Amino acid sequence: MSQIPVAKPVLDEQEVEAVRRVIMSGWVTQGPEVAAFEQEFAAYVGAQYACAVSNCTTALHLALRVVGVEAGDEVITVSHTFIATANAIRYCGAVPVFVDIEKDCYNIDPDLIEAAITPRTKAIICVHQLGMPCDLHRIVAIASRHEIPVIEDAACATGSEVFWKGHWEKIGKPHGDIACFSFHPRKVVTTGDGGMLTTANPEYDRKFRLWRQHGMSVTDAVRHGSRQVIFESYPELGYNYRMTDMQAAVGREQLKRLPGIIARRREIARQYAEQLRSTANVMPPIEPAWARSNWQSFCIRLPGYLDQRDVMQELLDRGISTRRGIMNIHLEEAYAEPGLSRIAASLKESVAAQDYSIILPLYAQLTDIELTSVVDAIRASLYSCQVAVGRAG
C-alpha cells in the first residue's frame, strides 16, 4: 500500500540548477544570493526590510534581543506552539508567559492578553499557527496601549494574508514590530532550513545584520570586494546565524512558485472542508473573514470520546500519515521546573487542541483522488474507533 505523507516540499530541477549555479560560482556562504533573496522576499510581503538567517528560532532570538528583552523579563505567548518559540525567550534569560488559544483557529486569544501583562512584560509573541493569521488588529491595539512590542512568529505563515485598513496585506509587512519566518521542509517555502526577519525599522534591520555574523563590523562581501585592505572589528556580541547562498538560491526559486502553491493549497483546504462537512463530530478549522491562510496545515478536531492515537493508527494502517495536534510547551519536561515559565490562566483549549486534533495530509502535489481517499479513510477510521469505544463501554 502506498503511503500518503502529511507533507511534501515542492522541489525539482529548478532548485537543483539554482544550487548548481551557486556551487559553480565559488561563493557558497552568505553572499549575493542571500542579498537577492532578501530583496525579493521583502518585495513579496511588502516589507521595507528583510534579513535572512539560519532558521526561525534564531530569527526569534534576534527579534527579542533587538526589542530589549533581557534576563528576568516576561514575554507573553502561547504554550500551544513548537517549543522553539519559548526556547528563544529563554535564550534571552526571560520567562515565557503562556495564555490560552481560541478554539476555532488555534491562535492566541486576544481577550486573555491584557490580564497577563505585568510591569515585567517586554514583548508579545503571537504565533500564526498552522498558517492561520492571528487577530492582529486586536493584538496590536492592546500592545500599543501598553507600549509593548509585538513579534509575529510567522514560521508557518509565508503567503498568508490579513485584511488591514481596507486592503489585503501579506503577513510579514509586518503589522507588529517584527515578523519571523521559517523555511523548514514542512513549510510552504523551504530552503532546507532557514529563516527571515522582516521589519519597518531600519535600526532593527541594521542590528540583525550585525548580530547574525558574529557582530562583525564589515561583511565578507564588502571586505572581499574592496580594492583596499579592510580590517574588521567586533564591537559587540554576535552569533553565527547566517544563511548560505545555496539555501538562498533555492528560496528564490521557491518564491517564484509560491502563488501557484498557495492557490492549490487553498483549493485543497476548500475541498477538505466541503467533504468533511457531512462527517459527524469532526470540527474543521475556521478561517475568519479577515484572514486568508496559506493552509500550511489542515487540522481537524476529533470528538472527546475518541482516542487520538487510535484514530491516527487506524489512518496509518489505511495508508494515511497524520500528525497529532500542536504540542503544548508547558507539558514538556524542559519546562517542568518552576520559574522557567508562567501560566497566566487556564490553558484548557491549548491542551484540548493537542489531545483531540490531528493534522491531515496537505501539499500542493496532493491530487483530488488522493484527497478523497484521505476523507474516506477518516470516515472509516472514525467508524472503527467509535465501534471499538462502544464495545469497550
N, C-alpha and C positions, 0 to 999 in steps of 0.2 A: 504494500500500500504506500503510495507516495504521500509525503507529509506536506501539509500547507503550513509554512512558517508564520510566526507572528509579525515578522518584519523582514524587509529585504531592501538593501540600498539599490538605487538606480545608477549603475556604473557600466561603462562599456569602452570601446576603443577610443572614444573621445578623451576620456580621462587617462587612458594608457598613453596616448600620444602627447597629452599635456605634460605628463611626468617625464616622458622621454625627452621632450624639448628642454625641460629644466636640467635633467641629468647631462645632456649633451652641451648645455651652456657652460657647465663647470661651476655655477653658483647655485648651491642646493639648500643653503640655510636661509634665514630671513634676508630678503633682498627685494629685487624689483617685482617679482610675482606677488609677494606679500603686499607691497605698496599698491599694486594694481587691484588686488582682491579687496583691499580696504576701501579704495575709491569706488569700486563697483558695488560693494555691499552697502556703503553709505548712500549711494545714489538709489539703490533698490528700496531701502527702508525709508529714505527721506531724512537721514540724519546729517548733521553738519560734520561730525567726526566719527570715524570708526577705527579701532585699533585691534589688530589680530593678536591673539595669544595662543598658548599651548592647549588650553581647554577651558570649559566654562567655570570650573572650580577656581582656577587661577584668575579668571575674569572677575568672579565674585569677590575674591580676596582683594584684588586691586581696587575694586569699586568701594568696598568697605573701608579700606585704608584711606582712599582719597577723600572720603567724606568725614574722616576724622574718628572712626571707630577705634577705640583703644581698650586696653585691659580694664575690666570692671564695668564697661558699658553694657547696655542691653540693646538687642536688635529684635524687633517683632517680626515673626514669620510664622509659617505653618510647620507642624510636625509631619503632615501628610505630603511628603516630597522626598526626593532622593537625598540620602544622607549628606551629600556634598554641600547642600545649602547651609546646613547648620555647621558643618565642619569648617567652612570658610569663615564663619563668625568666630569660631573657637581659635582659628589661626591668629586672629587679632587679640585674643585673650578676653573676648567679650562673651556674653551669655545670650543664647537664643531664647526668646520668649515665645512660646507656642500658643497660637489661638486656633480655633476650630474652623472648619470649612463649610461652605454651603453644600447642601445635599445633592442638588441637581447638576452642578457643574464642577464640583471637586476643587473649587478655588477658595481662597481666604474669604471669610465672612466679614465684610466691612463693618457690620454692626458691632463686632467684637473688638475692633482695633482700639478705639478710644479708651476703653476701660483698661486696656493693657499698658497704656502709656504711663511712664513714671519719669521723674527727673533724670534717670539714668538712660532713658531711651535715646539712642543716637541715630537710628535708621529703621526703616521698614523695608523688608524684602517681600515683595509679592511675587508669587510663582504662577506663571501662566501654565497651569498644569495640563499635560497631555495636548498642548497646543491651543487650549481654550483660553481666550483673554480674560483676565481679571476685570472687575468693575473699577477701572482706573479713574473714572470720574469721581467716584466717592472716595477712593483711597487717596488720590492726590489732594482732594479738598480737605480731608482730615489731616493729612500731613502738613499742608500749607498752614492750617490754623495753628498747629503746634510747632511750626518751623523745623520739621523733621525731614531729612532727605528720603526719597523713595528710590529704591533699586529694584528694577524689574529682573527677576530670574526668568529670562525668556529662552531658557535652554531648549524647550520644545516648540517654540513659537515662531520660528522663521517663516515669514509669509502670512502669518495671521494678521487680522485687521480689527480695528475698533472704529466706531462712528464717533468722531471727535469734532465738536464745534461745527457741525453741519457737513463734514466730509469724512469719507472712509480713508483711514490712515494706517500704515503698516505698524505693527508692534516693532519698536526699535527706533522710532523717530527721534528721541524717546519721549514719552509723555510724563514719566517721572524724571529723575535726575540722570540716571544711567540705566542702560539695558544690557544684559549679559546673555550671550548666545552660545549654544553648543553645536559642534559638528561631528558628534559621535555617530557611528554607523547606524544607530537606531533613529536618528533624527532625519528630518525631511531633506536637509542638505548635509552631506558628510564630506569630510576631508580625511577620513580615517580616525582622527581625533583633532581637536582644535576648538578655538573659541573666539569670540569677538565682543568688544565693548563699544557701545555707541553712546554719544552724549552731544549736548549742545554747548558744553562748557569747554572752551579752549585750554584752560589751565588743567582741567582734569585730563584731557587728552595728552597734554604735554607730560604730565606725571606718569600716565600709563606707559608712554613710550620710553620714558627714562627707566622706570622700575622693571619693565619686562626684560630689560637687557642689562641686568646686574647694576643698574644705576650709572651706567657708562655715559659720560658726557657727550661723546661723539659716536655715532653709529658706525658699524662696519662699512656700510655703503659709502658714507661720506669720507671716511679715512682712506679706503682703498681707491676711491675715485679722485682724491686730491693730488695735485701736482706738487704740493708742498708736504713736508713731513709734519704729521699731526700726532701729538701725544694725548691720549685720552686721560681723563681723570674720573674718579668715582666719588662724587660729592655726598652721596647718601646711600643707605642700604637699598639694594635692589635684588632681583630674582632672575632665574633663568626660565622665563615664561614665554619664550619666543615660539612662533610658528615657522615652519620651514617653507621654502619656496616650492618644494614638491607638493606639500599639502595645499598651499595657496593656489597652485595651478589646477589642482583637482577642484577646489572650491569655485574657481572662476567658471569651469565647465558646468558645475552643478547649478550655479546661478542662472546660466542660460536655459537650463531645463526646468527651473523652478515653477514658472507659470503653468506649464503643462502638467507637472507633477501634482501641484496643488489642485488644479481643476479635476484631475482624475480622483484624487483622494476625497475631494468634496462629493463627487458623484458616488463613490463607494459608500461614504457615510450616509448619503441620502438613501441609497438602496438598503443599507443595513436597517436604518430607522423605519423605512417603509415595510420591509419584510418582517421585522421583529414586532411591529405594532400589534399583530394578532397573536403574539406569543404571550400567554398568560404569565403574570408575575415577573416579567423581565422589564427592568426600567432602563431605557436607553439614555444617553446624556442629552442635556438640554443646551441648545445654542441660543443665547439671548439675542433679541432683535438688534442690539447694538454691537454684536460681535460676529466675526467671520473666522472660524477656526481653520487652521491648516489640516486639522484632523490627523495630527501625528499619531494619535491612538484613538480607538473607539472602545470605550469602557462601559460595560453593562452591569447593572446591579441585580443580584440574584435575590430571591425571597429568603428570609432569615431562617427558614426551617431546612434549607438545603446546605450541605457541607460543600464549601468552595472547592476543596481539594478533590472531593469525589467527582464533582462536575467536570473539573479540569482533566482528571484522569480519564473519565468517560470520553471526553472530546479527543484526548491524545490517542486513546485506543481506536478512535474513528479517523485518525489521521489529521487532526486539527491541533496545532500548537496554540497555547494561550499563555498569558501571564496573570498572576494574581494582581489585585488592586494595589495601587501605590503604597509603599511602606510607610510606617509611622516611626519617626526618628526616636521619639521618647520611649518607645518599647524596645529599642536596641540596647545591647549590653554596653556599648561605648558611651551611652548617655544615662546609664543606671545610677552613677554616683551622684549624690546630692550636690547641687551647686553648679553642675555643668549645663543645666538648662532650667527654665522656669515655665510651668504650665499656668497660663493666665486664667483659664477656666476649663470647664469640661471639654474634652476632645471626642465626644460621643460620635459625631458624624465622621471624623477622621478615622476612628477605629473601625466603624461600620464599613467605610469605603474600602479599607484594606481587607477586611474579613469577608465581605459579601460581594465584591466586584471582581470581574475578570476582564482582561484586555483581549480583544479579538484580533485576528489577522487583518492587517491593513497596510497595503503598499501599492504603489502605482501599477505594478505589473499584475496585480490580482485580477483575474478575469471574472466576468459576470457569472460564468458557470461555477467557478470556484467559490465565489461569494454565496451563491445559492446553496452549494454543498455545505458551507460553513453554517448557514442558517438552519438547514435540515438537520445537521449534526447537533446543533444546540437544542433543537426541539426534541430530538430523540434522546439526547443525554439527560435533559431535564426530566423527561418522562421516566427514564430508567431510574434516576435518582429519587424521584417522587414515589415511584413504586417501592423502591428499597426502603425509604423512610416509612411508608405506610406499613410495610411488613414488619419493620423494626418496632413500630408503635403497637 
